[in-house]
């Protein structure tokens, strides 16, 4: 699913970038994807996806 329409970033791309770079901030995810935030409407969703990546697998989906 698209998370950032301005940059055409999907949830899979965001998760992969966050995991690969151990990103703790949306700006780090954008940098890993080679882009920057435009309108900012996706920041909350990015943060949610990043937090889910940080949670242990046993807690995800609980």
N, C-alpha and C positions, 0 to 999 in steps of 0.2 A: 504494500500500500504506500502511496506517496505521503510523505510527512511534510516535506518542504516543496511547495509548488513552484516557488520562484527559482529554485535551483534543481528541480526535478530529482530530489533525493528520496529514496525509499527507506522504509523501516529497516530493511536488510542492510542497506549501505550504511545507515547510521549506526546500527549495532556493530557491524564489522569494523567501522572506523573507530568507534569508541573502544572496542576490545583490542584492536591492533595497536592503538596508541595510549591505552590506559587514560583516555580523556576524562577529565573531571568537569569540564565546562563546555557548553555548546560551541563556543568559538574554537575550541580545540578540534571538535568534530568537523566543523566547517573547514578548518585549515587542512585536516587530513583528507577531506574530500575535494580540496582545491577550489573552494568557493567561500563566500561570506554571506552572513544573514542579510536579507533584503528588507522585507516588511516586518519580520519579527513574529508573525502569527504562529510559527511552528515551534518557538522556543519551549513552550510548556510540554509539547509532545516529545521533543528531543530530550528534555530533562527526564521525563517519565521513562523513555526507552533506555536512557543511560542508567537510571536507578535500577531498572529491571536487570540490566547486564551486571550490575554490581552485586545483586542478591544471589545467595547460594542457590544452586539449581533446585534443591529440595523446597525452597520457599517460593520459587517462581510459580505462579498459577495457583498458589494456596489461597 
